[in-house]
Amino acid sequence: MARLPNLRITSDDVNALIYSYLEDAGFSHTSYALRHEARLDSSPNLNVRIPRGELIKLLNKALLYSEAEAHFRRDGSNPNDQCNAPFSILKAHVCSQGPHLLPSPPEMARRRQELFPPPRPGSPTYGNGLEKRKGSPRLEGRLEKRARTEDAAVETVSAEGARMRKGYGEGAILMNGHESEVFICQWHPLKPNVLATGSKDATVRLWNVPVPPAPLFTPVALRHQPDPADARDITAIDWDRTGARLATGCYDGVVRVWTAEGAHQFNLKFHQGPIFTNRWSPDASFLLSASLDGTVVVWDMMTLKPDKIHQLFRLHSGSVLDAVWFDNKTFISCAIDRQVNVCRLGEQPPIRTFIGHEDEVNLVRLSKDKTLLASSSDDRTIRVWDMSVVKDDAPIRPPIGQTDPAQKCVLRGHVREVSSLGWCPSTDPAMQYLLVSTSFDNTSRIWDTRNGSCVKELLNHRDRVYTQSFSPRGRYLATGSADGRVLIYDTATGNVLFEWDCQSGGVFDIQWQTTGDQLGMCLENRGVAVLDMKKFGFGDYVAPPVVTAPVAPTPPS
């Protein structure tokens, strides 16, 4: 058999080609924005001479391949040589000689498989997709250090032989209103039927989810741009602990604060780039926002000060991708500079920096008891840190060249980017140290962070796994994927118990309701869906907490 060509296309290659086309075409503002957001100044491709019109030439070659794929048979004959219908890069070809002469879809799929077999894990082309990672406006990404899991036995769980129930649209409340893909959702902390969702259409919508057969209510639209045509991704949403206020982050760099009913209160303006996350402090006195511009701003939400800035942190040398609160005065941030910083209000240098990742760090998550911190990186590892080292008399960072003593374990196993992390909320001592990770390698993994072992590898999805959510008591785990399916697992066994298929597009985000009865889902097809888990026998009921609202001053009109 002839050797197959070593085909390799990276997102950086594509960005450089598009940048060259935009420069040639005179779109200077658009090319400048692409150069900045794709970080082409640090790319070796910026100095590669790309001939004028190269992108168009390559697209023409793609059309020629499409013609060969559609018209030529395996023996080299072309029964459609009289076809005069044009080929387009945007539309499917319809042969003028009649569709009966076109190869069947299975035949075309077989031809593609022969010419372009999927890359294997470990091959040079594996993992060089063009996906974006969630957390940096849906960009995602990369590799390693010392893992303690390489030689450990991993139990793999596939769908074969599993007894599971399936749903294809039924059993879900389907809600339409967004005008583009829906990226993120969050349930109200005290009102179990209120769900907030954020979309590419520059709106957040508040849904009052009915109990069937009650009719659907029209959602409240929180519009972030005066012109509906000026779409800017909603990148972050977060309720305060009482549900009285909702903070939203947008690609325009502005943080907005709304009432629980959807009334706009005020804008918080400082950042010079997209917001990647915003989070309320546990007592709702402060709100932090982290941005592409490399800053974290902590806003004082209990004051009438016009700008409300309590403290500005410039502690990273690049975009800040995620942040979480440790307590009311301390937070943890991560960035593309490979560092995880622990910061305290009133102090400017970090009180602790965790060192170990070999590429940009895009997610940080605290365990329920806040004794452990998990971070994931484009180096394709997850690192677990011991938070007990965060003490006033402890060194800020480990000595150069030494392993950070706070590093409890390194979890290695994914062969592509880690897309989400979640700690099991169970109070069972045997389960509270479990951590789940999802990846663009189509798998999810359940880790035991006490010893760094992977106890379950979940192989049931057929495409990138974007998101996960544990039920409130940790009995069940839900995952959502680009294959359009949501799978419900038994956390203890890893068995698939239930499958729901949206039938169109992927599932970008899911979140289990705070009381455990419903599962909210954000869909690529512009829809929002809610599954009644109690109806299917997977309810994990927890009574909603009783919270006293903080007394906040009324902002000026």
C-alpha positions as CSV (number, residue, x, y, z in Angstrom):
1,M,0.0,0.0,0.0
2,A,1.4,3.4,-0.9
3,R,2.5,5.6,1.9
4,L,-0.1,8.2,2.8
5,P,1.0,11.8,2.8
6,N,1.7,13.5,6.2
7,L,-1.0,16.1,6.0
8,R,-0.8,18.8,8.6
9,I,-2.9,22.0,9.0
10,T,-2.8,24.1,12.2
11,S,-4.9,27.0,13.3
12,D,-1.8,29.2,13.1
13,D,-1.4,28.3,9.4
14,V,-5.0,29.2,8.7
15,N,-4.8,32.5,10.6
16,A,-1.6,33.4,8.6
17,L,-3.4,32.7,5.3
18,I,-6.4,34.7,6.2
19,Y,-4.3,37.6,7.5
20,S,-2.4,37.6,4.2
21,Y,-5.7,37.7,2.3
22,L,-7.0,40.5,4.4
23,E,-3.8,42.6,3.9
24,D,-3.9,42.0,0.1
25,A,-7.6,43.0,0.0
26,G,-7.0,46.2,1.9
27,F,-9.1,45.2,5.0
28,S,-6.5,46.9,7.3
29,H,-8.7,47.2,10.4
30,T,-9.9,43.5,10.2
31,S,-6.3,42.3,9.6
32,Y,-5.0,44.3,12.6
33,A,-7.7,42.7,14.8
34,L,-6.9,39.2,13.6
35,R,-3.1,39.8,14.1
36,H,-3.8,40.9,17.7
37,E,-6.3,38.2,18.7
38,A,-4.5,35.3,17.0
39,R,-1.1,36.6,18.5
40,L,0.5,36.4,15.1
41,D,3.4,38.7,16.3
42,S,4.7,35.7,18.2
43,S,4.1,33.2,15.3
44,P,6.9,32.0,13.1
45,N,4.4,32.2,10.2
46,L,4.3,36.0,10.3
47,N,7.7,36.0,8.6
48,V,6.8,33.4,6.0
49,R,6.4,34.9,2.6
50,I,2.8,34.0,1.4
51,P,2.3,34.7,-2.3
52,R,-0.4,37.2,-3.2
53,G,-3.7,35.4,-3.7
54,E,-2.5,32.1,-2.1
55,L,-5.7,31.6,-0.1
56,I,-7.8,31.8,-3.3
57,K,-5.5,29.4,-5.1
58,L,-5.8,26.9,-2.3
59,L,-9.6,27.2,-2.3
60,N,-9.6,26.6,-6.1
61,K,-7.6,23.4,-5.5
62,A,-10.2,22.4,-3.0
63,L,-13.0,22.9,-5.6
64,L,-11.0,20.7,-8.1
65,Y,-10.8,18.0,-5.4
66,S,-14.6,18.3,-4.8
67,E,-15.2,17.8,-8.5
68,A,-13.0,14.7,-8.6
69,E,-14.8,13.3,-5.5
70,A,-18.2,13.9,-7.0
71,H,-17.7,12.8,-10.6
72,F,-14.9,10.2,-10.8
73,R,-15.5,6.6,-10.0
74,R,-13.0,4.2,-8.4
75,D,-11.9,2.8,-11.8
76,G,-11.1,6.3,-13.0
77,S,-14.1,6.7,-15.3
78,N,-16.2,9.9,-15.3
79,P,-19.8,9.2,-16.3
80,N,-20.6,12.9,-15.5
81,D,-18.2,14.4,-18.0
82,Q,-21.0,16.5,-19.6
83,C,-21.9,18.1,-16.3
84,N,-22.0,21.9,-16.6
85,A,-23.2,22.8,-13.1
86,P,-20.8,25.0,-11.2
87,F,-19.0,24.1,-8.0
88,S,-19.2,26.4,-5.0
89,I,-17.3,26.4,-1.7
90,L,-20.5,27.4,0.0
91,K,-23.1,25.1,-1.6
92,A,-23.4,21.4,-2.3
93,H,-22.9,20.4,-5.9
94,V,-26.0,19.3,-7.9
95,C,-24.9,17.6,-11.1
96,S,-26.7,18.7,-14.2
97,Q,-26.6,15.2,-15.5
98,G,-28.9,14.0,-12.7
99,P,-28.3,13.1,-9.1
100,H,-28.5,9.4,-9.8
101,L,-25.0,9.6,-11.3
102,L,-23.4,11.0,-8.2
103,P,-21.7,8.6,-5.8
104,S,-23.8,7.6,-2.8
105,P,-23.0,9.2,0.6
106,P,-21.4,6.0,1.9
107,E,-19.2,5.8,-1.2
108,M,-18.1,9.4,-0.8
109,A,-17.3,8.8,2.9
110,R,-15.3,5.7,2.0
111,R,-13.3,7.7,-0.6
112,R,-12.5,10.4,2.0
113,Q,-11.5,7.7,4.5
114,E,-9.1,6.2,2.0
115,L,-7.5,9.5,1.1
116,F,-7.5,11.2,4.5
117,P,-7.6,8.7,7.3
118,P,-8.1,10.2,10.8
119,P,-4.9,10.9,12.6
120,R,-3.9,8.5,15.4
121,P,-3.1,9.7,18.9
122,G,0.6,10.6,19.0
123,S,0.9,11.3,15.3
124,P,2.1,14.8,14.2
125,T,-1.3,15.8,13.0
126,Y,-3.3,14.7,16.0
127,G,-4.6,17.6,18.0
128,N,-4.0,20.4,15.5
129,G,-7.7,21.1,15.0
130,L,-9.2,24.6,14.4
131,E,-11.4,24.5,17.4
132,K,-11.7,27.5,19.8
133,R,-11.1,27.1,23.5
134,K,-13.9,27.6,26.0
135,G,-12.8,30.2,28.5
136,S,-10.9,32.3,26.1
137,P,-13.8,33.1,23.8
138,R,-14.1,29.5,23.0
139,L,-10.5,28.8,22.0
140,E,-9.0,25.6,23.6
141,G,-5.7,23.8,23.9
142,R,-2.0,21.4,24.7
143,L,1.1,18.9,26.9
144,E,2.7,17.6,30.3
145,K,5.1,17.0,33.2
146,R,5.5,14.1,35.7
147,A,2.3,12.1,35.9
148,R,1.7,9.3,38.3
149,T,-1.0,7.7,36.1
150,E,1.0,6.3,33.2
151,D,1.3,2.8,34.5
152,A,-1.9,2.8,36.5
153,A,-4.8,0.5,35.5
154,V,-7.6,2.6,33.9
155,E,-11.1,1.2,33.6
156,T,-12.5,2.2,30.3
157,V,-16.3,2.4,29.9
158,S,-18.0,2.3,26.5
159,A,-21.6,2.2,25.4
160,E,-21.4,-1.4,24.2
161,G,-23.4,-3.6,26.4
162,A,-24.6,-0.8,28.6
163,R,-28.3,-0.7,29.5
164,M,-29.4,2.8,28.9
165,R,-32.5,4.7,28.0
166,K,-32.5,7.2,25.1
167,G,-34.4,10.3,24.3
168,Y,-34.5,12.2,21.0
169,G,-36.1,15.5,21.8
170,E,-38.9,14.0,23.9
171,G,-38.7,14.5,27.7
172,A,-37.2,17.9,27.3
173,I,-38.6,21.4,27.4
174,L,-37.3,23.1,24.3
175,M,-37.1,26.9,24.5
176,N,-36.4,29.2,21.5
177,G,-35.5,32.9,21.6
178,H,-31.8,33.3,21.0
179,E,-30.8,34.3,17.5
180,S,-27.4,32.6,17.5
181,E,-25.5,29.8,19.3
182,V,-26.0,29.6,23.1
183,F,-22.8,29.2,25.0
184,I,-23.3,29.4,28.7
185,C,-26.0,28.9,31.4
186,Q,-26.5,29.2,35.1
187,W,-29.5,28.4,37.4
188,H,-30.7,31.0,39.9
189,P,-29.3,29.9,43.3
190,L,-32.6,30.2,45.1
191,K,-35.4,30.0,42.5
192,P,-35.2,26.5,41.0
193,N,-37.1,27.4,37.9
194,V,-35.1,30.5,36.8
195,L,-32.3,29.9,34.2
196,A,-30.0,32.5,32.7
197,T,-28.4,31.8,29.3
198,G,-25.8,33.7,27.3
199,S,-25.4,33.7,23.5
200,K,-23.4,34.9,20.6
201,D,-26.3,37.2,19.8
202,A,-25.2,39.6,22.6
203,T,-28.1,38.8,24.8
204,V,-28.6,37.0,28.1
205,R,-32.1,35.6,28.5
206,L,-33.8,34.8,31.8
207,W,-36.2,31.8,31.4
208,N,-38.9,31.0,33.8
209,V,-38.9,27.2,33.2
210,P,-42.5,25.9,33.5
211,V,-43.6,22.6,35.0
212,P,-45.4,20.8,32.2
213,P,-48.1,21.1,31.0
214,A,-47.9,24.8,32.0
215,P,-47.2,27.0,29.0
216,L,-43.8,28.6,28.3
217,F,-43.2,32.2,29.3
218,T,-41.5,34.7,27.0
219,P,-38.0,35.1,28.3
220,V,-36.6,38.4,29.5
221,A,-33.9,39.6,27.1
222,L,-30.9,41.4,28.6
223,R,-29.5,43.2,25.5
224,H,-25.8,44.1,25.6
225,Q,-25.7,46.0,22.3
226,P,-28.2,48.7,21.2
227,D,-28.0,47.4,17.6
228,P,-29.1,43.7,17.4
229,A,-26.9,43.3,14.3
230,D,-23.8,44.2,16.4
231,A,-23.4,40.7,17.9
232,R,-20.8,40.3,20.6
233,D,-20.4,37.0,22.4
234,I,-21.6,36.7,26.0
235,T,-18.6,35.2,27.7
236,A,-19.5,35.1,31.4
237,I,-22.5,35.1,33.7
238,D,-22.7,34.7,37.4
239,W,-25.5,35.2,40.0
240,D,-24.5,36.5,43.4
241,R,-25.2,34.0,46.3
242,T,-28.7,35.5,46.9
243,G,-29.7,35.7,43.3
244,A,-30.5,39.4,43.7
245,R,-28.0,40.4,41.1
246,L,-26.6,38.9,37.9
247,A,-23.2,39.9,36.5
248,T,-22.5,39.4,32.8
249,G,-19.3,39.7,30.8
250,C,-19.1,40.4,27.1
251,Y,-16.6,40.4,24.3
252,D,-16.8,44.2,24.3
253,G,-14.9,44.3,27.5
254,V,-17.7,45.7,29.7
255,V,-19.1,44.0,32.8
256,R,-22.8,44.7,33.3
257,V,-24.9,44.2,36.5
258,W,-28.6,43.4,36.3
259,T,-31.4,42.8,38.8
260,A,-33.0,39.3,39.2
261,E,-35.9,40.6,37.1
262,G,-33.6,41.6,34.3
263,A,-33.4,45.4,34.9
264,H,-30.0,46.9,34.0
265,Q,-28.3,48.5,37.0
266,F,-24.9,49.8,35.7
267,N,-21.9,49.1,33.6
268,L,-18.4,48.5,34.9
269,K,-15.8,49.8,32.4
270,F,-12.1,49.4,32.5
271,H,-10.9,46.4,30.5
272,Q,-9.4,46.9,27.1
273,G,-10.3,43.4,25.8
274,P,-12.9,40.7,26.1
275,I,-14.0,39.5,29.5
276,F,-13.2,35.8,30.1
277,T,-14.8,35.4,33.5
278,N,-16.6,37.4,36.2
279,R,-17.3,36.0,39.7
280,W,-19.0,37.3,42.9
281,S,-17.1,36.9,46.2
282,P,-18.8,34.4,48.6
283,D,-20.5,37.3,50.5
284,A,-21.3,39.3,47.3
285,S,-19.4,42.3,48.5
286,F,-16.9,42.2,45.6
287,L,-17.1,41.2,41.9
288,L,-13.9,40.2,40.0
289,S,-13.5,40.3,36.3
290,A,-10.6,38.8,34.3
291,S,-9.8,39.8,30.7
292,L,-7.8,39.3,27.6
293,D,-5.9,42.5,28.5
294,G,-4.0,40.7,31.2
295,T,-5.7,42.4,34.2
296,V,-8.0,41.3,37.0
297,V,-10.2,44.0,38.4
298,V,-12.0,43.6,41.8
299,W,-15.1,45.8,42.0
300,D,-16.5,47.1,45.3
301,M,-20.2,46.2,45.0
302,M,-21.2,47.8,48.3
303,T,-20.2,51.3,47.6
304,L,-21.5,54.2,45.6
305,K,-18.1,55.1,44.3
306,P,-18.6,55.9,40.5
307,D,-16.0,53.5,39.1
308,K,-16.4,51.0,41.9
309,I,-12.8,49.7,41.4
310,H,-11.5,48.3,44.7
311,Q,-8.2,47.1,43.4
312,L,-6.5,46.5,40.0
313,F,-4.2,43.5,39.6
314,R,-1.6,43.3,36.8
315,L,0.1,40.1,38.0
316,H,0.2,38.1,34.7
317,S,2.2,38.7,31.6
318,G,-0.6,37.7,29.3
319,S,-4.4,37.2,29.0
320,V,-6.1,36.1,32.2
321,L,-8.3,33.1,31.3
322,D,-10.0,32.1,34.5
323,A,-10.3,33.1,38.2
324,V,-12.1,31.8,41.3
325,W,-12.6,33.1,44.9
326,F,-11.0,31.2,47.7
327,D,-12.6,33.4,50.4
328,N,-14.0,36.9,50.7
329,K,-10.5,38.4,50.5
330,T,-8.5,35.9,48.4
331,F,-8.8,34.7,44.8
332,I,-6.9,32.5,42.4
333,S,-6.2,33.4,38.7
334,C,-4.6,31.6,35.8
335,A,-3.3,32.9,32.5
336,I,-1.4,32.3,29.3
337,D,1.9,32.9,31.1
338,R,1.6,29.3,32.5
339,Q,1.2,30.6,36.1
340,V,-1.5,30.2,38.7
341,N,-1.5,33.1,41.2
342,V,-3.1,33.3,44.6
343,C,-3.9,37.0,45.3
344,R,-5.2,38.8,48.4
345,L,-7.1,42.1,48.5
346,G,-4.9,44.9,49.9
347,E,-1.7,43.3,48.7
348,Q,-0.2,43.7,45.2
349,P,2.2,40.8,44.7
350,P,0.6,37.3,44.7
351,I,0.8,35.6,48.1
352,R,1.6,32.4,46.3
353,T,2.4,31.4,42.7
354,F,2.0,27.7,41.6
355,I,4.6,26.8,39.0
356,G,4.6,23.6,36.9
357,H,2.4,23.9,33.8
358,E,4.4,24.0,30.5
359,D,1.8,25.9,28.5
360,E,-1.0,28.4,29.1
361,V,-3.4,27.6,32.0
362,N,-7.0,28.0,31.1
363,L,-9.1,26.7,34.0
364,V,-8.9,26.7,37.8
365,R,-11.4,24.9,40.1
366,L,-11.5,24.5,43.9
367,S,-12.7,21.4,45.6
368,K,-15.9,21.7,47.7
369,D,-13.9,21.9,51.0
370,K,-11.3,24.2,49.3
371,T,-8.4,22.1,50.4
372,L,-7.4,21.3,46.8
373,L,-7.1,23.3,43.6
374,A,-7.2,21.8,40.1
375,S,-5.8,23.6,37.1
376,S,-5.8,22.5,33.4
377,S,-3.5,23.7,30.7
378,D,-2.8,23.6,27.0
379,D,0.0,21.2,28.0
380,R,-2.9,18.6,28.2
381,T,-2.3,18.0,31.9
382,I,-4.4,18.7,35.0
383,R,-2.4,19.6,38.1
384,V,-3.8,19.3,41.6
385,W,-2.4,21.8,44.2
386,D,-2.5,21.6,48.0
387,M,-4.1,24.8,49.2
388,S,-2.7,24.3,52.8
389,V,0.6,25.9,51.6
390,V,-1.1,29.2,51.2
391,K,0.2,30.7,54.5
392,D,1.6,34.1,55.4
393,D,5.0,32.7,56.2
394,A,5.3,30.4,53.2
395,P,7.5,31.3,50.2
396,I,5.7,33.0,47.3
397,R,7.1,30.5,44.7
398,P,9.3,27.4,44.7
399,P,13.0,27.7,44.1
400,I,14.0,27.8,40.4
401,G,14.4,24.3,38.9
402,Q,12.6,22.5,41.8
403,T,9.2,20.8,41.7
404,D,6.6,22.9,43.5
405,P,6.0,21.3,46.9
406,A,2.3,22.4,46.6
407,Q,1.9,20.1,43.6
408,K,0.0,17.1,44.9
409,C,-0.2,15.2,41.6
410,V,-0.2,15.6,37.8
411,L,-3.0,14.0,35.9
412,R,-2.0,12.9,32.4
413,G,-4.0,10.9,29.9
414,H,-5.9,13.3,27.6
415,V,-4.3,13.5,24.1
416,R,-6.0,16.8,23.2
417,E,-7.1,20.0,25.0
418,V,-9.0,19.8,28.3
419,S,-12.3,21.6,27.9
420,S,-13.8,21.6,31.4
421,L,-13.1,20.5,35.0
422,G,-15.5,19.7,37.9
423,W,-15.1,18.4,41.4
424,C,-17.6,15.8,42.7
425,P,-19.8,17.6,45.3
426,S,-20.5,14.4,47.3
427,T,-20.0,14.3,51.0
428,D,-19.0,10.7,50.8
429,P,-15.3,10.5,51.8
430,A,-14.8,7.9,49.0
431,M,-16.1,10.3,46.3
432,Q,-15.4,13.9,47.4
433,Y,-11.8,13.7,46.0
434,L,-13.1,12.7,42.5
435,L,-12.4,15.1,39.7
436,V,-13.9,14.9,36.2
437,S,-12.3,16.3,33.1
438,T,-13.6,16.5,29.5
439,S,-11.5,16.9,26.4
440,F,-11.5,17.5,22.7
441,D,-10.1,14.0,22.4
442,N,-13.8,12.8,22.6
443,T,-13.3,11.4,26.1
444,S,-14.1,12.2,29.7
445,R,-12.0,11.0,32.7
446,I,-12.7,10.6,36.4
447,W,-9.7,10.9,38.6
448,D,-9.0,10.1,42.2
449,T,-6.9,13.0,43.3
450,R,-5.7,11.3,46.5
451,N,-3.3,9.2,44.4
452,G,-3.4,10.8,41.0
453,S,-5.0,7.8,39.3
454,C,-7.6,7.7,36.5
455,V,-10.4,5.5,37.8
456,K,-12.7,5.8,34.8
457,E,-12.2,6.7,31.1
458,L,-15.5,7.4,29.5
459,L,-15.4,6.7,25.7
460,N,-19.1,7.1,24.8
461,H,-19.1,10.4,22.8
462,R,-18.2,10.5,19.1
463,D,-16.9,14.0,19.0
464,R,-15.3,16.7,21.2
465,V,-16.7,16.8,24.8
466,Y,-17.3,20.4,25.7
467,T,-18.8,20.3,29.1
468,Q,-19.9,18.4,32.3
469,S,-21.9,18.8,35.4
470,F,-22.4,16.7,38.5
471,S,-25.8,16.4,40.2
472,P,-25.9,18.3,43.5
473,R,-25.0,15.2,45.6
474,G,-22.6,13.8,43.1
475,R,-24.6,10.6,42.3
476,Y,-24.8,11.3,38.6
477,L,-22.5,13.0,36.0
478,A,-23.8,14.6,32.8
479,T,-21.6,15.4,29.8
480,G,-22.3,17.3,26.6
481,S,-20.5,17.0,23.3
482,A,-20.2,18.3,19.7
483,D,-21.9,15.1,18.7
484,G,-25.2,16.6,19.9
485,R,-25.7,14.2,22.8
486,V,-26.0,14.6,26.6
487,L,-25.0,11.4,28.5
488,I,-25.9,10.7,32.1
489,Y,-23.5,8.5,34.0
490,D,-23.5,6.7,37.3
491,T,-20.6,8.4,39.0
492,A,-19.6,5.4,41.1
493,T,-19.6,2.9,38.2
494,G,-19.1,5.0,35.1
495,N,-22.0,3.3,33.4
496,V,-24.2,5.3,31.0
497,L,-27.7,5.4,32.3
498,F,-29.4,7.8,29.9
499,E,-28.8,9.5,26.5
500,W,-30.5,12.6,25.0
501,D,-29.8,13.7,21.5
502,C,-30.7,17.3,20.3
503,Q,-30.5,16.0,16.7
504,S,-28.9,19.2,15.4
505,G,-25.5,20.7,16.3
506,G,-23.5,20.4,19.5
507,V,-24.1,20.9,23.2
508,F,-21.9,23.8,24.5
509,D,-22.8,23.9,28.2
510,I,-24.9,22.0,30.7
511,Q,-25.7,22.7,34.3
512,W,-27.6,20.6,36.9
513,Q,-30.3,22.6,38.7
514,T,-29.4,23.5,42.3
515,T,-32.2,21.2,43.6
516,G,-31.2,18.4,41.3
517,D,-34.4,17.9,39.5
518,Q,-33.6,19.5,36.1
519,L,-30.7,19.8,33.7
520,G,-30.2,22.9,31.6
521,M,-28.5,22.7,28.2
522,C,-27.1,25.3,25.8
523,L,-27.3,24.2,22.2
524,E,-25.4,25.2,19.0
525,N,-28.7,25.3,17.1
526,R,-29.7,28.5,19.1
527,G,-32.0,26.5,21.4
528,V,-32.1,26.1,25.2
529,A,-33.3,22.7,26.5
530,V,-34.2,21.6,30.0
531,L,-34.5,17.9,30.9
532,D,-36.7,16.8,33.8
533,M,-34.3,14.4,35.5
534,K,-36.9,13.4,38.1
535,K,-39.2,12.2,35.3
536,F,-36.5,9.8,34.1
537,G,-35.6,8.6,37.5
538,F,-32.3,10.5,37.9
539,G,-33.4,13.3,40.3
540,D,-30.8,14.1,43.0
541,Y,-32.9,16.4,45.1
542,V,-31.3,18.9,47.5
543,A,-33.4,21.5,49.3
544,P,-32.5,25.0,48.2
545,P,-30.4,27.0,50.8
546,V,-31.8,29.8,52.9
547,V,-29.7,32.9,52.3
548,T,-30.0,36.3,53.8
549,A,-29.4,39.0,51.2
550,P,-26.6,41.6,51.9
551,V,-27.8,45.2,52.3
552,A,-26.4,47.0,49.3
553,P,-26.8,50.7,48.6
554,T,-29.0,51.7,45.7
555,P,-27.0,52.8,42.7
556,P,-27.6,56.4,41.4
557,S,-30.1,56.6,38.6
